[in-house]
Structures are given as structure tokens and as C-alpha cells.
Amino acid sequence: MRYYDTDNFARLLTVPGIYAWGYNDVTVPPTSSYAAYNLITAPKQALIVVATGHFRVPSQTKQMDAWLLEKLGVAR
């Protein structure tokens, strides 16, 4: 796909979600991520890492894994 506008689909989400992005992402600018996030009406949590770009760091992965395990009822 040459272009994918998440804003067109964000409002359709109905399940809880955790959304992560880097504040210095030049591939998907944070303004785009915030715009899509703000359209989501389902339960949501943002995980923003100021020092990263278009990649995850171990602390993000750890927090996202913990969130998922909690939602599944198997939190450590």
C-alpha cells in the first residue's frame, strides 16, 4: 500500500488497546499517531517514549507485555 490513513479506521476500534510510538519518529510523525489515538473511543492507553524513533525499546516491550497479560487475566 502506498498510503494508509489510520484516522479512517481508528474510530472503528471497539476493543481495548495499547498504542506505542516514539516522539522522534520521522517515518510516522507523532502528530499522526496522536491524531489517530484521539479518534479511538475504545478503552486505550498510550505509551510514548520521548527518546525513540520508529522502533521499540525493551522498556516499551515490557510494559506492553504486562498490559496484555493483565487484560488476559494472567498478570505476573
N, C-alpha and C positions, 0 to 999 in steps of 0.2 A: 504494500500500500504506500502510495506516495504521501498521503496526508490522512491523518486520523485525528478528529477533533473530539477529545474526551468530553467536552461540555455537552455535546449532543446526547451522550449516553449516561452521564453522571447522575442525572435526575431520575433515571430508571432503576437505580440500585435500591434493593429492599433489604439486604442482609447487612449485618454489622461488618465493618471493615476497618483495617488499619492501613493508613496510607503514609508512605515514607518518601521523602525527597531531600536532595541536597540543596542547600541555599546557594551554592555556587555552580549549579548545573547549567551548562551552556547548550546542552542538547535539548532538554525540556526545561525552559526557564521557570523559576519558582513562581512567577506570576501566573503562568498557565496552570501549574499544579494547585495553587491557591484558588484560582477561578473554578476549576473542576471540583475541588474539595468543598467549596462553599455551596455548590449546587446539590450536593448529596444530602438527602433528607433522612436516610437511614442512620442508625447509630454509627458513630465514626470516631476515630482517633487519629490525630496527625502526629507523625514522628519526623521532625525536621532536624537535620544535622547541619549546622552552620558551616562547618569546615569541609564539607564534601561537595562533589560534583555529581556526575551521572554514574554513581557506583555506591554500593553498600559497604559499611564498615562493620566489624564484628559486634560492636555495641548495638547497632541497629538490628542485626540479625537476632541477637539475644533477646532484645525487647519484643521483636515481632514474634519469635517463637513462644515467649512467655505469654503474650496476648492470645495466641492461638490455643495454647494448652489450657488457658483459663476458660476460653469460650467452649472448648471441648469437655470441660469438667475434669481434666486430668492435670491440673496445675501442680507443679512440684513444690 
